[in-house]
Structure formats: C-alpha cells, structure tokens
Amino acid sequence: EVQLVETGGGLIQPGGSLRLSCAASGFIVSGNYMSWVRQAPGKGLEWVSVIYTGGSTYLADSVKGRFTISRDNSKNMVYLQMNSLRAEDTAVYYCTRVLGGIFDYWGQGTLVTVSS
Amino acid sequence: QLVLTQSPSASASLGASVKLTCTLSSGHSSYAIAWYQQQPEKGPRYLMKLDSEGSHTKGDGIPDRFSGSSSGAERYLTISSLQSEDEADYYCQTWVTGTWVFGGGTKLTVL
C-alpha cells in the first residue's frame, strides 16, 4: 500500500528556515517523480517543487531561490528545505507522488505557519 | 501561458447529476488534465486523468459515478447520482516539463 507521511511543519518567524520531510512506503521514491504541493488557508492548490528520477529539480517561481527539494534514497524519503520564509508561505504542504504528470498519491499534509 | 479556468461554485440536488468544467488556455487544447476531489478538512484525492479525446483513467477506488469527457479546450467531470459526500472542492491540473498548474477549483454544493 502506498503511503506518504509528512512531518516538520510548525510555527516559524519570517526569515526563518524549516525542513519538511516525507516518508514514503509501498514504492521506491528514487524510481518516481516526487513533488510538493501547498495550500494556503482557504485557498486553492499550488504546485511548489518536483524532483525527477534522475535528480533534476524544478521549483515554482514563487519559491525559486528560497526552497530546495531533495531525497534520500537509502531512507526512501523526500525533503523540502525552506529558507527565507515569508508570511505568504503559510500553508499546508502536501507530499505527492507524480505519475504520468499527475499527482496520484498524497500525504495528509503538514501545516507551516510563518508569523511573528 | 498555461492556465486552467474553473467556475468558483456549482450546485446540484441529491441524486442528480452535475458536470464541472475545466478550460485550458489558448494553444493548450490538446493537453491532458487530472481531476482531484478535496472534501472538507481533508487532503486532495486523485480522481482521474483525462486526455483530449475523452479517455480517462481513474484512481484506485473511484466509483463509476465519476466520469470524464472532453470537447476542444474543455475538460469535464461528471458526477451522477450525487451523494452528500460528493460535496467538496474539485480541482483540475495539468503540466508541461518542469511546471505543474492547478485550476482555481470549483466548490460543489449538494442541495
């Protein structure tokens, strides 16, 4: 059974850093594209970042230069390093598996609140 | 620019059918999309992938009441025999290399 479990969210001050983790089970992360999608309170879904099987990464313009996606094949985990956090980064962050361009499995999400 | 447009809201009666629309921006009418359902206070769930010909592949456990179709730049999600648990937000999504795009979502109310 495919499962994705995100951890690492919390309250952080503007300008701070946070690392989100996503533990995957039921499949091999290195054999799949993996992505982060976020949802600000009361708003729609926004794609944030993706890591390809070959290791290439892409970021949404809104987080470029501040966020980094990575993975640890030995632990079957995916990470999102978030630096220089802003109030507008406040959202629930979902870890997803990408298959054929679509997000076929989602975690339960972890809430990041950027506030002083 | 790749953009998906959805109506903000829709409503239909219990037991009836409803057809939600997702419109691809100009020049992108051949793109496939995906539909997602997000029930209140829950994470999104993948419903189906839908191509420009109307062929769709559903996610695990998605009931037959959910179907998809296409016409030009429009992609449709039809839900028949509406149930109370179908009251949710519905998002469409597409992609090009290195970028994924979501529509703004449609809030479906079951009357």
gemmi code that builds the backbone of each chain (N, CA, C; Angstrom):
import gemmi

chains = {
    "A": [
        ("GLU", (0.848, -1.194, 0.000), (0.000, 0.000, 0.000), (0.884, 1.245, 0.000)),
        ("VAL", (0.580, 2.161, -0.899), (1.342, 3.406, -0.982), (0.934, 4.335, 0.160)),
        ("GLN", (1.938, 4.856, 0.870), (1.682, 5.831, 1.933), (2.737, 6.917, 1.895)),
        ("LEU", (2.292, 8.135, 2.166), (3.184, 9.285, 2.278), (2.866, 9.990, 3.582)),
        ("VAL", (3.889, 10.222, 4.407), (3.685, 10.862, 5.705), (4.638, 12.039, 5.834)),
        ("GLU", (4.045, 13.226, 5.928), (4.837, 14.441, 6.053), (5.030, 14.806, 7.517)),
        ("THR", (6.198, 15.332, 7.837), (6.479, 15.861, 9.162), (7.325, 17.112, 9.009)),
        ("GLY", (7.433, 17.870, 10.096), (8.333, 19.010, 10.102), (7.677, 20.371, 10.085)),
        ("GLY", (6.377, 20.414, 9.943), (5.696, 21.697, 9.942), (5.687, 22.332, 11.324)),
        ("GLY", (5.264, 23.593, 11.373), (5.196, 24.282, 12.649), (5.151, 25.780, 12.467)),
        ("LEU", (5.303, 26.491, 13.574), (5.291, 27.952, 13.571), (6.728, 28.456, 13.464)),
        ("ILE", (6.960, 29.334, 12.518), (8.295, 29.862, 12.285), (8.193, 31.349, 12.001)),
        ("GLN", (9.197, 32.093, 12.449), (9.190, 33.536, 12.233), (9.581, 33.875, 10.793)),
        ("PRO", (9.107, 35.000, 10.301), (9.530, 35.433, 8.961), (11.052, 35.508, 8.869)),
        ("GLY", (11.563, 35.033, 7.750), (13.005, 34.985, 7.541), (13.647, 33.704, 8.015)),
        ("GLY", (12.899, 32.886, 8.715), (13.436, 31.642, 9.264), (13.474, 30.521, 8.247)),
        ("SER", (13.965, 29.365, 8.726), (14.096, 28.183, 7.881), (13.397, 26.999, 8.521)),
        ("LEU", (12.964, 26.087, 7.655), (12.277, 24.880, 8.106), (12.539, 23.794, 7.083)),
        ("ARG", (12.664, 22.553, 7.550), (12.792, 21.440, 6.609), (11.637, 20.472, 6.813)),
        ("LEU", (10.910, 20.250, 5.744), (9.831, 19.275, 5.760), (10.366, 17.930, 5.280)),
        ("SER", (9.845, 16.870, 5.892), (10.219, 15.518, 5.494), (8.992, 14.749, 5.038)),
        ("CYS", (9.210, 13.843, 4.112), (8.137, 12.993, 3.609), (8.650, 11.555, 3.581)),
        ("ALA", (8.050, 10.720, 4.412), (8.422, 9.306, 4.455), (7.486, 8.528, 3.545)),
        ("ALA", (8.070, 7.828, 2.592), (7.274, 7.066, 1.636), (7.369, 5.571, 1.936)),
        ("SER", (6.281, 4.874, 1.704), (6.265, 3.427, 1.826), (5.389, 2.849, 0.732)),
        ("GLY", (5.664, 1.612, 0.361), (4.881, 0.954, -0.675), (5.415, 1.162, -2.083)),
        ("PHE", (6.444, 1.988, -2.216), (7.077, 2.217, -3.515), (8.448, 2.858, -3.271)),
        ("ILE", (9.249, 2.945, -4.331), (10.595, 3.483, -4.226), (10.616, 4.912, -4.740)),
        ("VAL", (10.989, 5.868, -3.883), (10.926, 7.278, -4.293), (11.891, 7.561, -5.443)),
        ("SER", (13.035, 6.912, -5.453), (14.015, 7.212, -6.499), (13.541, 6.745, -7.872)),
        ("GLY", (12.554, 5.889, -7.909), (12.015, 5.405, -9.173), (10.808, 6.183, -9.650)),
        ("ASN", (10.491, 7.268, -8.948), (9.327, 8.085, -9.273), (9.667, 9.562, -9.179)),
        ("TYR", (8.911, 10.377, -9.934), (8.958, 11.800, -9.683), (8.226, 12.027, -8.355)),
        ("MET", (8.759, 12.950, -7.540), (8.121, 13.299, -6.278), (7.956, 14.811, -6.223)),
        ("SER", (6.885, 15.256, -5.611), (6.571, 16.675, -5.658), (5.989, 17.155, -4.332)),
        ("TRP", (6.062, 18.456, -4.127), (5.394, 19.119, -3.017), (4.348, 20.076, -3.587)),
        ("VAL", (3.171, 20.050, -2.994), (2.068, 20.937, -3.357), (1.595, 21.595, -2.069)),
        ("ARG", (1.259, 22.874, -2.123), (0.815, 23.541, -0.905), (-0.558, 24.183, -1.089)),
        ("GLN", (-1.170, 24.474, 0.046), (-2.496, 25.093, 0.041), (-2.571, 26.084, 1.187)),
        ("ALA", (-2.602, 27.353, 0.846), (-2.756, 28.401, 1.844), (-4.160, 28.321, 2.445)),
        ("PRO", (-4.334, 28.799, 3.663), (-5.643, 28.709, 4.332), (-6.755, 29.304, 3.483)),
        ("GLY", (-7.777, 28.509, 3.210), (-8.916, 28.977, 2.452), (-8.670, 29.179, 0.968)),
        ("LYS", (-7.517, 28.769, 0.485), (-7.144, 28.975, -0.927), (-7.036, 27.650, -1.674)),
        ("GLY", (-6.691, 27.748, -2.953), (-6.558, 26.572, -3.794), (-5.185, 25.931, -3.698)),
        ("LEU", (-4.985, 24.941, -4.550), (-3.733, 24.192, -4.566), (-2.685, 24.905, -5.414)),
        ("GLU", (-1.450, 24.843, -4.950), (-0.337, 25.454, -5.672), (0.832, 24.482, -5.717)),
        ("TRP", (1.284, 24.151, -6.925), (2.461, 23.316, -7.054), (3.690, 24.087, -6.591)),
        ("VAL", (4.595, 23.392, -5.865), (5.771, 24.049, -5.286), (7.070, 23.552, -5.928)),
        ("SER", (7.247, 22.220, -5.976), (8.549, 21.706, -6.405), (8.423, 20.260, -6.845)),
        ("VAL", (9.374, 19.826, -7.683), (9.413, 18.435, -8.122), (10.864, 17.976, -8.198)),
        ("ILE", (11.071, 16.688, -7.945), (12.364, 16.075, -8.178), (12.155, 14.883, -9.083)),
        ("TYR", (12.901, 14.838, -10.173), (12.771, 13.774, -11.160), (13.581, 12.547, -10.731)),
        ("THR", (13.343, 11.431, -11.390), (14.069, 10.205, -11.078), (15.576, 10.394, -11.251)),
        ("GLY", (15.967, 11.177, -12.226), (17.390, 11.403, -12.477), (18.032, 12.415, -11.545)),
        ("GLY", (17.202, 13.050, -10.700), (17.713, 14.014, -9.736), (17.486, 15.470, -10.119)),
        ("SER", (17.051, 15.737, -11.336), (16.751, 17.128, -11.714), (15.617, 17.651, -10.852)),
        ("THR", (15.697, 18.932, -10.550), (14.663, 19.547, -9.719), (14.123, 20.809, -10.374)),
        ("TYR", (12.873, 21.101, -10.072), (12.224, 22.315, -10.558), (11.440, 22.933, -9.405)),
        ("LEU", (11.361, 24.260, -9.434), (10.669, 24.994, -8.400), (9.701, 25.989, -9.021)),
        ("ALA", (8.599, 26.241, -8.341), (7.699, 27.308, -8.760), (8.414, 28.644, -8.609)),
        ("ASP", (8.057, 29.607, -9.439), (8.697, 30.924, -9.392), (8.566, 31.556, -8.007)),
        ("SER", (7.454, 31.284, -7.321), (7.189, 31.897, -6.018), (8.158, 31.448, -4.935)),
        ("VAL", (8.860, 30.338, -5.160), (9.772, 29.828, -4.134), (11.202, 29.676, -4.657)),
        ("LYS", (11.422, 30.012, -5.909), (12.738, 29.840, -6.516), (13.778, 30.665, -5.759)),
        ("GLY", (14.913, 30.035, -5.477), (15.971, 30.721, -4.750), (15.838, 30.621, -3.249)),
        ("ARG", (14.698, 30.126, -2.768), (14.482, 30.018, -1.320), (14.260, 28.577, -0.879)),
        ("PHE", (13.621, 27.781, -1.714), (13.298, 26.392, -1.362), (14.178, 25.442, -2.169)),
        ("THR", (14.420, 24.264, -1.590), (15.171, 23.211, -2.266), (14.500, 21.874, -1.986)),
        ("ILE", (14.330, 21.086, -3.030), (13.795, 19.731, -2.859), (14.944, 18.737, -2.992)),
        ("SER", (14.895, 17.695, -2.185), (15.928, 16.659, -2.261), (15.330, 15.336, -1.822)),
        ("ARG", (16.110, 14.281, -1.953), (15.632, 12.976, -1.487), (16.804, 12.176, -0.941)),
        ("ASP", (16.481, 11.212, -0.083), (17.471, 10.283, 0.461), (17.021, 8.888, 0.044)),
        ("ASN", (17.675, 8.328, -0.944), (17.255, 7.032, -1.471), (17.362, 5.934, -0.423)),
        ("SER", (18.370, 6.021, 0.453), (18.571, 4.970, 1.449), (17.444, 4.949, 2.487)),
        ("LYS", (16.832, 6.107, 2.703), (15.747, 6.205, 3.682), (14.379, 6.248, 3.003)),
        ("ASN", (14.364, 6.283, 1.691), (13.117, 6.397, 0.928), (12.316, 7.628, 1.352)),
        ("MET", (13.019, 8.746, 1.441), (12.397, 9.976, 1.917), (12.661, 11.132, 0.957)),
        ("VAL", (11.766, 12.094, 1.009), (11.865, 13.321, 0.227), (11.816, 14.495, 1.209)),
        ("TYR", (12.536, 15.552, 0.883), (12.612, 16.704, 1.779), (12.299, 17.994, 1.023)),
        ("LEU", (11.858, 18.984, 1.774), (11.705, 20.336, 1.242), (12.360, 21.282, 2.238)),
        ("GLN", (13.504, 21.823, 1.855), (14.200, 22.810, 2.676), (13.657, 24.181, 2.316)),
        ("MET", (13.136, 24.882, 3.308), (12.513, 26.175, 3.064), (13.281, 27.243, 3.836)),
        ("ASN", (13.884, 28.169, 3.116), (14.644, 29.265, 3.719), (13.957, 30.591, 3.435)),
        ("SER", (14.368, 31.608, 4.173), (13.838, 32.971, 3.973), (12.321, 32.967, 3.908)),
        ("LEU", (11.708, 32.310, 4.868), (10.255, 32.135, 4.838), (9.521, 33.453, 4.992)),
        ("ARG", (8.400, 33.537, 4.291), (7.559, 34.731, 4.284), (6.160, 34.374, 4.768)),
        ("ALA", (5.403, 35.371, 5.159), (4.028, 35.136, 5.603), (3.222, 34.416, 4.525)),
        ("GLU", (3.482, 34.726, 3.285), (2.721, 34.122, 2.185), (3.086, 32.658, 1.929)),
        ("ASP", (4.086, 32.153, 2.643), (4.407, 30.724, 2.559), (3.566, 29.895, 3.530)),
        ("THR", (2.773, 30.566, 4.351), (1.891, 29.865, 5.278), (0.912, 28.998, 4.499)),
        ("ALA", (0.920, 27.704, 4.783), (0.097, 26.766, 4.019), (0.234, 25.364, 4.600)),
        ("VAL", (-0.679, 24.502, 4.186), (-0.488, 23.071, 4.385), (0.335, 22.570, 3.211)),
        ("TYR", (1.390, 21.856, 3.515), (2.280, 21.326, 2.483), (2.043, 19.825, 2.341)),
        ("TYR", (1.747, 19.422, 1.108), (1.488, 18.023, 0.815), (2.637, 17.431, 0.003)),
        ("CYS", (3.042, 16.232, 0.387), (3.989, 15.454, -0.401), (3.182, 14.571, -1.350)),
        ("THR", (3.594, 14.506, -2.599), (2.839, 13.729, -3.578), (3.778, 12.901, -4.450)),
        ("ARG", (3.254, 11.797, -4.943), (3.947, 11.046, -5.971), (3.406, 11.509, -7.319)),
        ("VAL", (4.273, 11.636, -8.286), (3.889, 12.068, -9.622), (4.002, 10.884, -10.571)),
        ("LEU", (2.921, 10.612, -11.274), (2.918, 9.502, -12.225), (2.270, 9.975, -13.513)),
        ("GLY", (3.049, 9.998, -14.586), (2.488, 10.443, -15.855), (1.945, 11.859, -15.798)),
        ("GLY", (2.589, 12.720, -15.003), (2.185, 14.119, -14.945), (1.126, 14.436, -13.911)),
        ("ILE", (0.565, 13.420, -13.283), (-0.494, 13.663, -12.307), (-0.025, 13.231, -10.916)),
        ("PHE", (-0.674, 13.797, -9.916), (-0.341, 13.503, -8.520), (-1.258, 12.383, -8.037)),
        ("ASP", (-0.760, 11.142, -8.098), (-1.674, 10.031, -7.849), (-1.797, 9.652, -6.373)),
        ("TYR", (-0.823, 9.980, -5.562), (-0.926, 9.735, -4.126), (-0.472, 10.973, -3.371)),
        ("TRP", (-1.202, 11.265, -2.274), (-0.954, 12.441, -1.459), (-0.787, 12.029, 0.006)),
        ("GLY", (0.065, 12.771, 0.698), (0.133, 12.609, 2.141), (-1.002, 13.379, 2.804)),
        ("GLN", (-1.008, 13.355, 4.133), (-2.070, 14.042, 4.879), (-1.789, 15.532, 5.041)),
        ("GLY", (-0.556, 15.931, 4.755), (-0.196, 17.338, 4.828), (0.399, 17.739, 6.163)),
        ("THR", (1.218, 18.773, 6.140), (1.790, 19.342, 7.361), (1.691, 20.859, 7.264)),
        ("LEU", (1.242, 21.484, 8.349), (0.962, 22.918, 8.343), (2.209, 23.715, 8.703)),
        ("VAL", (2.511, 24.666, 7.864), (3.592, 25.618, 8.116), (2.969, 26.987, 8.310)),
        ("THR", (3.261, 27.603, 9.448), (2.738, 28.936, 9.748), (3.910, 29.879, 9.925)),
        ("VAL", (3.967, 30.893, 9.091), (5.038, 31.882, 9.169), (4.459, 33.150, 9.774)),
        ("SER", (4.871, 33.429, 10.995), (4.306, 34.573, 11.708), (5.214, 34.966, 12.856)),
        ("SER", (5.212, 36.245, 13.160), (5.999, 36.727, 14.292), (5.150, 36.762, 15.553)),
    ],
    "B": [
        ("GLN", (0.747, 31.324, -22.012), (0.864, 30.876, -20.628), (-0.196, 29.815, -20.353)),
        ("LEU", (0.237, 28.761, -19.683), (-0.645, 27.637, -19.388), (-1.523, 27.965, -18.186)),
        ("VAL", (-2.826, 28.058, -18.421), (-3.770, 28.422, -17.368), (-4.987, 27.506, -17.463)),
        ("LEU", (-5.509, 27.123, -16.306), (-6.745, 26.342, -16.226), (-7.805, 27.188, -15.541)),
        ("THR", (-8.991, 27.251, -16.147), (-10.061, 28.079, -15.609), (-11.235, 27.207, -15.170)),
        ("GLN", (-11.671, 27.404, -13.935), (-12.828, 26.691, -13.379), (-13.807, 27.703, -12.796)),
        ("SER", (-15.085, 27.382, -12.859), (-16.088, 28.199, -12.189), (-15.912, 28.033, -10.688)),
        ("PRO", (-16.075, 29.105, -9.914), (-15.826, 29.012, -8.461), (-16.810, 28.106, -7.734)),
        ("SER", (-18.037, 28.017, -8.231), (-19.024, 27.245, -7.494), (-20.001, 26.554, -8.428)),
        ("ALA", (-20.606, 25.497, -7.901), (-21.655, 24.765, -8.605), (-22.539, 24.122, -7.552)),
        ("SER", (-23.760, 23.817, -7.945), (-24.660, 23.140, -7.010), (-25.596, 22.220, -7.779)),
        ("ALA", (-26.027, 21.179, -7.112), (-26.966, 20.235, -7.698), (-27.637, 19.482, -6.560)),
        ("SER", (-28.762, 18.885, -6.880), (-29.548, 18.200, -5.847), (-29.068, 16.785, -5.602)),
        ("LEU", (-29.331, 16.315, -4.415), (-29.021, 14.935, -4.042), (-29.661, 13.983, -5.052)),
        ("GLY", (-28.873, 13.046, -5.580), (-29.379, 12.080, -6.539), (-29.317, 12.528, -7.986)),
        ("ALA", (-29.082, 13.804, -8.209), (-28.996, 14.337, -9.569), (-27.572, 14.191, -10.102)),
        ("SER", (-27.348, 14.738, -11.283), (-26.015, 14.742, -11.888), (-25.522, 16.171, -12.014)),
        ("VAL", (-24.201, 16.311, -12.058), (-23.603, 17.632, -12.240), (-22.379, 17.475, -13.134)),
        ("LYS", (-22.131, 18.495, -13.950), (-20.985, 18.475, -14.870), (-20.129, 19.694, -14.583)),
        ("LEU", (-18.908, 19.457, -14.123), (-17.972, 20.529, -13.838), (-17.042, 20.720, -15.028)),
        ("THR", (-16.635, 21.969, -15.256), (-15.838, 22.294, -16.432), (-14.479, 22.865, -16.043)),
        ("CYS", (-13.470, 22.461, -16.790), (-12.118, 22.991, -16.663), (-11.683, 23.387, -18.076)),
        ("THR", (-11.303, 24.647, -18.277), (-10.954, 25.142, -19.604), (-9.464, 25.435, -19.702)),
        ("LEU", (-8.833, 24.844, -20.688), (-7.410, 25.070, -20.946), (-7.227, 26.375, -21.713)),
        ("SER", (-6.145, 27.058, -21.434), (-5.848, 28.317, -22.105), (-5.530, 28.092, -23.573)),
        ("SER", (-5.615, 29.187, -24.338), (-5.398, 29.150, -25.775), (-4.045, 28.535, -26.122)),
        ("GLY", (-4.071, 27.631, -27.090), (-2.848, 26.972, -27.520), (-2.535, 25.699, -26.779)),
        ("HIS", (-3.367, 25.365, -25.814), (-3.117, 24.185, -24.992), (-4.279, 23.198, -25.024)),
        ("SER", (-5.087, 23.259, -26.045), (-6.313, 22.449, -26.077), (-6.049, 20.953, -26.188)),
        ("SER", (-4.841, 20.550, -26.520), (-4.537, 19.118, -26.653), (-4.025, 18.496, -25.354)),
        ("TYR", (-3.903, 19.295, -24.314), (-3.296, 18.809, -23.085), (-4.242, 17.903, -22.300)),
        ("ALA", (-3.656, 16.897, -21.683), (-4.394, 16.083, -20.727), (-4.445, 16.815, -19.391)),
        ("ILE", (-5.414, 16.461, -18.590), (-5.514, 17.040, -17.250), (-5.798, 15.925, -16.247)),
        ("ALA", (-5.824, 16.298, -15.001), (-6.269, 15.403, -13.938), (-7.314, 16.137, -13.102)),
        ("TRP", (-8.223, 15.372, -12.524), (-9.222, 15.910, -11.597), (-8.940, 15.389, -10.194)),
        ("TYR", (-9.134, 16.274, -9.211), (-8.947, 15.920, -7.808), (-10.174, 16.366, -7.013)),
        ("GLN", (-10.457, 15.621, -5.964), (-11.528, 15.968, -5.047), (-10.918, 16.270, -3.681)),
        ("GLN", (-11.380, 17.340, -3.058), (-10.945, 17.647, -1.700), (-12.180, 17.879, -0.837)),
        ("GLN", (-12.489, 16.888, -0.032), (-13.602, 17.016, 0.905), (-13.209, 17.939, 2.049)),
        ("PRO", (-14.183, 18.508, 2.742), (-13.876, 19.460, 3.830), (-12.908, 18.878, 4.850)),
        ("GLU", (-11.907, 19.650, 5.156), (-10.901, 19.312, 6.171), (-10.070, 18.073, 5.825)),
        ("LYS", (-10.042, 17.706, 4.555), (-9.230, 16.558, 4.133), (-8.245, 16.974, 3.057)),
        ("GLY", (-7.284, 16.102, 2.793), (-6.353, 16.329, 1.707), (-6.970, 15.965, 0.370)),
        ("PRO", (-6.368, 16.415, -0.713), (-6.889, 16.087, -2.045), (-6.774, 14.596, -2.357)),
        ("ARG", (-7.673, 14.141, -3.207), (-7.661, 12.758, -3.684), (-7.737, 12.761, -5.196)),
        ("TYR", (-6.869, 11.983, -5.813), (-6.850, 11.873, -7.269), (-8.089, 11.132, -7.745)),
        ("LEU", (-8.806, 11.729, -8.679), (-9.997, 11.104, -9.252), (-9.699, 10.418, -10.579)),
        ("MET", (-9.158, 11.187, -11.533), (-8.908, 10.624, -12.850), (-7.991, 11.502, -13.673)),
        ("LYS", (-7.361, 10.863, -14.649), (-6.597, 11.551, -15.682), (-7.446, 11.524, -16.943)),
        ("LEU", (-7.519, 12.655, -17.636), (-8.432, 12.814, -18.763), (-7.681, 13.427, -19.936)),
        ("ASP", (-7.715, 12.737, -21.092), (-6.991, 13.278, -22.238), (-7.931, 14.039, -23.172)),
        ("SER", (-7.373, 14.567, -24.239), (-8.144, 15.421, -25.148), (-9.206, 14.659, -25.930)),
        ("GLU", (-9.065, 13.341, -25.978), (-10.061, 12.519, -26.674), (-11.194, 12.085, -25.751)),
        ("GLY", (-11.068, 12.395, -24.478), (-12.084, 11.995, -23.515), (-11.793, 10.685, -22.819)),
        ("SER", (-10.673, 10.079, -23.163), (-10.295, 8.835, -22.488), (-9.804, 9.163, -21.080)),
        ("HIS", (-10.291, 8.394, -20.104), (-9.890, 8.702, -18.739), (-9.475, 7.452, -17.973)),
        ("THR", (-8.553, 7.662, -17.050), (-8.040, 6.599, -16.177), (-8.280, 7.030, -14.752)),
        ("LYS", (-9.068, 6.242, -14.030), (-9.425, 6.636, -12.678), (-8.444, 6.144, -11.639)),
        ("GLY", (-8.444, 6.829, -10.506), (-7.640, 6.401, -9.387), (-8.266, 5.211, -8.678)),
        ("ASP", (-7.511, 4.648, -7.750), (-7.975, 3.482, -7.021), (-9.268, 3.772, -6.264)),
        ("GLY", (-10.263, 2.910, -6.447), (-11.485, 3.009, -5.658), (-12.443, 4.118, -6.047)),
        ("ILE", (-12.199, 4.782, -7.150), (-13.113, 5.863, -7.560), (-14.365, 5.238, -8.172)),
        ("PRO", (-15.540, 5.586, -7.642), (-16.783, 4.949, -8.116), (-17.092, 5.267, -9.577)),
        ("ASP", (-17.920, 4.397, -10.164), (-18.335, 4.588, -11.553), (-19.171, 5.847, -11.738)),
        ("ARG", (-19.669, 6.419, -10.659), (-20.476, 7.645, -10.739), (-19.657, 8.826, -11.259)),
        ("PHE", (-18.339, 8.701, -11.169), (-17.447, 9.760, -11.628), (-16.950, 9.410, -13.040)),
        ("SER", (-17.159, 10.346, -13.967), (-16.686, 10.109, -15.329), (-16.147, 11.404, -15.916)),
        ("GLY", (-15.373, 11.271, -16.981), (-14.783, 12.438, -17.610), (-15.034, 12.457, -19.095)),
        ("SER", (-15.014, 13.651, -19.675), (-15.164, 13.809, -21.117), (-14.455, 15.093, -21.541)),
        ("SER", (-14.258, 15.228, -22.848), (-13.530, 16.393, -23.371), (-14.205, 16.922, -24.618)),
        ("SER", (-14.051, 18.234, -24.837), (-14.503, 18.864, -26.075), (-13.627, 20.083, -26.303)),
        ("GLY", (-12.796, 20.025, -27.333), (-11.888, 21.137, -27.586), (-10.976, 21.391, -26.408)),
        ("ALA", (-11.015, 22.631, -25.919), (-10.161, 23.002, -24.792), (-10.831, 22.742, -23.450)),
        ("GLU", (-12.013, 22.179, -23.481), (-12.735, 21.954, -22.238), (-12.633, 20.493, -21.789)),
        ("ARG", (-12.454, 20.357, -20.520), (-12.420, 19.041, -19.870), (-13.524, 19.037, -18.805)),
        ("TYR", (-14.256, 17.931, -18.786), (-15.417, 17.849, -17.920), (-15.284, 16.719, -16.912)),
        ("LEU", (-15.859, 16.980, -15.747), (-16.032, 15.935, -14.735), (-17.528, 15.835, -14.467)),
        ("THR", (-18.082, 14.674, -14.716), (-19.499, 14.452, -14.451), (-19.649, 13.520, -13.266)),
        ("ILE", (-20.460, 13.952, -12.323), (-20.765, 13.130, -11.159), (-22.255, 12.830, -11.213)),
        ("SER", (-22.600, 11.566, -11.276), (-24.007, 11.180, -11.327), (-24.448, 10.630, -9.968)),
        ("SER", (-25.768, 10.561, -9.794), (-26.343, 10.051, -8.530), (-25.653, 10.710, -7.331)),
        ("LEU", (-25.682, 12.028, -7.323), (-24.956, 12.782, -6.299), (-25.301, 12.332, -4.884)),
        ("GLN", (-24.239, 12.195, -4.088), (-24.390, 11.845, -2.692), (-23.861, 12.988, -1.839)),
        ("SER", (-24.238, 12.988, -0.586), (-23.839, 14.085, 0.292), (-22.312, 14.189, 0.394)),
        ("GLU", (-21.642, 13.060, 0.340), (-20.177, 13.085, 0.470), (-19.471, 13.637, -0.775)),
        ("ASP", (-20.226, 13.885, -1.836), (-19.640, 14.491, -3.028), (-19.485, 16.002, -2.855)),
        ("GLU", (-20.074, 16.544, -1.797), (-19.900, 17.976, -1.535), (-18.443, 18.209, -1.167)),
        ("ALA", (-17.756, 18.949, -2.024), (-16.309, 19.079, -1.914), (-15.821, 20.131, -2.891)),
        ("ASP", (-14.524, 20.412, -2.809), (-13.867, 21.235, -3.818), (-13.251, 20.310, -4.859)),
        ("TYR", (-13.367, 20.715, -6.113), (-12.827, 19.913, -7.214), (-11.828, 20.760, -7.994)),
        ("TYR", (-10.638, 20.200, -8.175), (-9.567, 20.902, -8.867), (-9.153, 20.140, -10.123)),
        ("CYS", (-8.848, 20.887, -11.172), (-8.198, 20.288, -12.323), (-6.734, 20.712, -12.326)),
        ("GLN", (-5.916, 19.947, -13.046), (-4.468, 20.168, -13.027), (-3.877, 19.676, -14.330)),
        ("THR", (-2.859, 20.367, -14.815), (-2.132, 19.916, -15.991), (-0.655, 20.232, -15.805)),
        ("TRP", (0.145, 19.966, -16.829), (1.586, 20.135, -16.676), (2.282, 20.286, -18.024)),
        ("VAL", (3.427, 20.940, -17.958), (4.417, 20.900, -19.020), (5.731, 20.608, -18.318)),
        ("THR", (6.777, 20.349, -19.063), (8.042, 19.988, -18.440), (8.453, 21.022, -17.408)),
        ("GLY", (8.617, 20.563, -16.170), (9.112, 21.426, -15.109), (8.096, 22.330, -14.450)),
        ("THR", (6.855, 22.248, -14.882), (5.825, 23.111, -14.281), (4.491, 22.386, -14.214)),
        ("TRP", (3.856, 22.508, -13.076), (2.516, 21.930, -12.886), (1.564, 23.066, -12.535)),
        ("VAL", (0.365, 22.990, -13.047), (-0.599, 24.075, -12.898), (-1.932, 23.515, -12.409)),
        ("PHE", (-2.541, 24.202, -11.451), (-3.873, 23.848, -10.974), (-4.870, 24.926, -11.388)),
        ("GLY", (-6.101, 24.512, -11.608), (-7.186, 25.460, -11.734), (-7.542, 25.994, -10.351)),
        ("GLY", (-8.367, 27.018, -10.335), (-8.723, 27.655, -9.071), (-9.667, 26.854, -8.194)),
        ("GLY", (-10.257, 25.810, -8.765), (-11.157, 24.958, -8.001), (-12.610, 25.350, -8.117)),
        ("THR", (-13.480, 24.354, -8.032), (-14.929, 24.560, -8.017), (-15.486, 23.974, -6.728)),
        ("LYS", (-16.211, 24.785, -5.993), (-16.844, 24.305, -4.763), (-18.219, 23.763, -5.118)),
        ("LEU", (-18.407, 22.466, -4.947), (-19.677, 21.819, -5.269), (-20.524, 21.682, -4.010)),
        ("THR", (-21.735, 22.228, -4.100), (-22.702, 22.096, -3.015), (-23.790, 21.113, -3.433)),
        ("VAL", (-24.063, 20.140, -2.587), (-25.131, 19.178, -2.838), (-26.358, 19.602, -2.037)),
        ("LEU", (-27.403, 19.954, -2.750), (-28.597, 20.515, -2.105), (-29.510, 19.437, -1.547)),
    ],
}
model = gemmi.Model(1)
for chain_id, residues in chains.items():
    chain = gemmi.Chain(chain_id)
    for i, (resn, *xyz) in enumerate(residues, 1):
        res = gemmi.Residue()
        res.name, res.seqid = resn, gemmi.SeqId(i, " ")
        for name, pos in zip(("N", "CA", "C"), xyz):
            atom = gemmi.Atom()
            atom.name, atom.element = name, gemmi.Element(name[0])
            atom.pos, atom.b_iso = gemmi.Position(*pos), 0.0
            res.add_atom(atom)
        chain.add_residue(res)
    model.add_chain(chain)
structure = gemmi.Structure()
structure.add_model(model)
structure.setup_entities()
